[in-house]
Amino acid sequence: MVSSKQRRRQLARERYLRQQQRRSEQLRRARRRRLVLGVLVAAAIAIGVVVLVRGLW
């Protein structure tokens, strides 16, 4: 039979691992969103430059 202290430690470890997983998932999601935003901004800047150059010519 498992003692209450061991069971409590096990539960704490599981909860900690779950929190770590969730945090890493959130970080990954945030990084992906930032990457997409960066690509969109770069595309917008490129289009703006092209339009400016076309307007000057």
Backbone as ProteinMPNN parsed JSONL, in Angstrom:
{"seq_chain_A": "MVSSKQRRRQLARERYLRQQQRRSEQLRRARRRRLVLGVLVAAAIAIGVVVLVRGLW", "coords_chain_A": {"N_chain_A": [[0.842, -1.204, 0.0], [0.482, 2.238, -0.786], [1.949, 4.974, 0.848], [0.495, 7.966, 2.288], [2.085, 10.178, 2.046], [3.81, 9.559, -0.097], [1.918, 9.332, -2.128], [0.938, 11.928, -2.222], [3.243, 13.273, -3.045], [3.565, 12.147, -5.569], [1.236, 13.086, -6.877], [1.765, 15.826, -6.81], [4.004, 15.912, -8.452], [2.921, 15.058, -10.902], [1.09, 17.119, -11.391], [2.871, 19.247, -11.632], [4.344, 18.469, -13.911], [2.306, 18.534, -15.801], [1.702, 21.279, -15.829], [4.137, 22.251, -16.828], [4.127, 21.146, -19.416], [1.887, 22.47, -20.502], [2.802, 25.108, -20.411], [5.008, 25.006, -22.172], [3.665, 24.382, -24.519], [2.106, 26.697, -24.886], [4.159, 28.54, -25.258], [5.264, 27.586, -27.651], [3.097, 27.979, -29.373], [2.839, 30.779, -29.242], [5.272, 31.533, -30.351], [4.992, 30.586, -32.964], [2.873, 32.193, -33.825], [4.091, 34.7, -33.719], [6.01, 34.357, -35.675], [4.413, 34.067, -37.986], [3.227, 36.594, -37.988], [5.504, 38.162, -38.432], [6.201, 37.348, -41.041], [3.946, 38.257, -42.442], [4.147, 41.043, -42.017], [6.604, 41.525, -43.289], [5.882, 40.885, -45.926], [3.951, 42.865, -46.386], [5.551, 45.164, -46.231], [7.266, 44.689, -48.404], [5.425, 44.781, -50.534], [4.585, 47.429, -50.245], [6.999, 48.772, -50.841], [7.364, 47.986, -53.515], [5.1, 49.184, -54.672], [5.699, 51.879, -54.16], [8.078, 52.195, -55.671], [7.089, 51.646, -58.233], [5.348, 53.794, -58.424], [7.15, 55.916, -58.468], [8.497, 55.54, -60.848]], "CA_chain_A": [[0.0, 0.0, 0.0], [1.265, 3.463, -0.921], [1.707, 5.911, 1.949], [-0.135, 9.218, 1.851], [3.145, 11.122, 1.668], [4.237, 9.21, -1.456], [0.844, 9.652, -3.074], [0.9, 13.387, -2.351], [4.396, 13.653, -3.855], [3.258, 11.73, -6.945], [0.252, 14.034, -7.415], [2.437, 17.111, -7.017], [4.877, 15.779, -9.624], [2.07, 15.014, -12.096], [0.559, 18.464, -11.62], [3.998, 20.064, -12.099], [4.637, 18.086, -15.297], [1.213, 19.024, -16.642], [1.897, 22.727, -15.967], [5.279, 22.462, -17.716], [3.669, 20.839, -20.772], [0.998, 23.531, -20.961], [3.614, 26.301, -20.626], [5.801, 24.839, -23.393], [2.729, 24.466, -25.645], [1.768, 28.115, -25.067], [5.339, 29.196, -25.829], [5.383, 27.184, -29.053], [2.019, 28.643, -30.108], [3.17, 32.207, -29.32], [6.379, 31.692, -31.292], [4.457, 30.397, -34.317], [2.077, 33.377, -34.149], [5.03, 35.79, -33.971], [6.632, 34.079, -36.968], [3.419, 34.399, -39.013], [3.12, 38.061, -38.007], [6.714, 38.666, -39.075], [6.087, 37.099, -42.484], [2.925, 39.173, -42.973], [4.717, 42.395, -42.01], [7.616, 41.568, -44.346], [5.158, 40.913, -47.201], [3.335, 44.187, -46.51], [6.639, 46.108, -46.523], [7.707, 44.426, -49.776], [4.385, 45.311, -51.43], [4.67, 48.883, -50.148], [8.195, 49.206, -51.579], [7.083, 47.803, -54.943], [4.14, 50.227, -55.067], [6.435, 53.151, -54.157], [8.993, 52.206, -56.82], [6.252, 51.768, -59.438], [4.829, 55.16, -58.447], [8.238, 56.839, -58.813], [8.898, 55.366, -62.257]], "C_chain_A": [[0.878, 1.255, 0.0], [0.924, 4.405, 0.231], [1.163, 7.223, 1.407], [0.926, 10.22, 1.389], [3.606, 10.848, 0.229], [3.186, 9.606, -2.484], [0.781, 11.163, -3.314], [2.052, 13.865, -3.242], [4.143, 13.325, -5.328], [2.294, 12.72, -7.598], [0.907, 15.372, -7.727], [3.301, 17.051, -8.273], [4.051, 15.783, -10.906], [1.538, 16.402, -12.432], [1.656, 19.369, -12.183], [4.308, 19.763, -13.567], [3.573, 18.62, -16.242], [1.367, 20.528, -16.883], [3.034, 23.019, -16.94], [4.876, 22.227, -19.173], [2.838, 21.984, -21.32], [1.814, 24.781, -21.29], [4.408, 26.178, -21.927], [4.899, 24.917, -24.625], [2.375, 25.918, -25.938], [2.935, 28.854, -25.711], [5.46, 28.881, -27.316], [4.341, 27.919, -29.896], [2.353, 30.124, -30.31], [4.275, 32.435, -30.348], [5.877, 31.578, -32.725], [3.683, 31.638, -34.746], [3.0, 34.544, -34.498], [5.688, 35.611, -35.335], [5.689, 34.467, -38.099], [3.283, 35.908, -39.136], [4.318, 38.67, -38.718], [6.653, 38.515, -40.58], [5.089, 38.066, -43.104], [3.469, 40.595, -43.064], [5.742, 42.533, -43.123], [6.946, 41.659, -45.715], [4.55, 42.294, -47.43], [4.388, 45.231, -46.876], [7.098, 45.934, -47.968], [6.71, 45.015, -50.768], [4.435, 46.834, -51.429], [5.845, 49.428, -50.94], [7.947, 49.107, -53.076], [6.159, 48.906, -55.437], [4.844, 51.578, -55.145], [7.324, 53.258, -55.395], [8.207, 52.38, -58.113], [5.737, 53.201, -59.564], [5.897, 56.163, -58.873], [8.599, 56.738, -60.292], [7.878, 55.964, -63.195]], "O_chain_A": [[1.888, 1.318, 0.701], [-0.247, 4.608, 0.55], [1.339, 7.552, 0.234], [0.7, 11.004, 0.467], [3.772, 11.775, -0.564], [3.497, 10.136, -3.551], [0.599, 11.621, -4.442], [1.871, 14.744, -4.085], [4.461, 14.115, -6.216], [2.507, 13.144, -8.734], [0.646, 15.979, -8.766], [3.338, 17.997, -9.06], [4.425, 16.428, -11.885], [1.529, 16.815, -13.592], [1.41, 20.16, -13.094], [4.509, 20.677, -14.367], [3.877, 19.095, -17.337], [1.186, 21.0, -18.006], [2.927, 23.916, -17.777], [5.234, 23.006, -20.056], [3.04, 22.424, -22.451], [1.572, 25.44, -22.301], [4.478, 27.133, -22.701], [5.304, 25.451, -25.657], [2.346, 26.33, -27.097], [2.74, 29.687, -26.595], [5.719, 29.763, -28.135], [4.642, 28.418, -30.98], [2.175, 30.663, -31.403], [4.233, 33.396, -31.117], [6.269, 32.355, -33.595], [3.81, 32.091, -35.884], [2.74, 35.288, -35.444], [5.899, 36.58, -36.064], [6.101, 35.117, -39.059], [3.23, 36.446, -40.242], [4.164, 39.593, -39.518], [7.006, 39.435, -41.318], [5.348, 38.633, -44.166], [3.273, 41.275, -44.072], [5.757, 43.541, -43.83], [7.39, 42.423, -46.571], [4.623, 42.832, -48.535], [4.149, 46.084, -47.73], [7.298, 46.92, -48.678], [7.103, 45.671, -51.733], [4.339, 47.462, -52.484], [5.71, 50.434, -51.637], [8.275, 50.027, -53.825], [6.397, 49.498, -56.491], [4.619, 52.341, -56.085], [7.325, 54.28, -56.081], [8.596, 53.158, -58.984], [5.691, 53.758, -60.661], [5.597, 57.144, -59.554], [8.963, 57.735, -60.916], [8.051, 55.91, -64.413]]}, "name": "protein", "num_of_chains": 1, "seq": "MVSSKQRRRQLARERYLRQQQRRSEQLRRARRRRLVLGVLVAAAIAIGVVVLVRGLW"}
